Amino acid sequence: MSDPELANTLRILGDPHHDVRDASATLTAALPVSGATISTLGEFLDAETVSASDGLAAQIDELQFDLGEGPCWDALEGRAPVLAADLPSA
């Protein structure tokens, strides 16, 4: 994926009028990662997976919600993306 395509995907993520359900797969193709999820976290919106690049990524995301810990919570606390290396299969 080219830089303009990545920039367009990031722009779409910031636009509340776009459907972002396929955005994780697009980001996985653009970045050196094997899986990605986009989630809502916080008091206004419940914790929910909005987009997952594949079934395993969705399972890991749901496990984080169930346990209340993991990279998504670290990202929320640090206000920055978190990369998790070599997560075992859920």
Protein Blocks (a to p, Z undefined) as FASTA:
>chain_A
ZZklmmmmmmmmmpmkbcfklmmmmmmmmpccfbdcdddedjklccddfbdfbfklmmmm
mmmmmnopajklmmmmnopacddehiacZZ
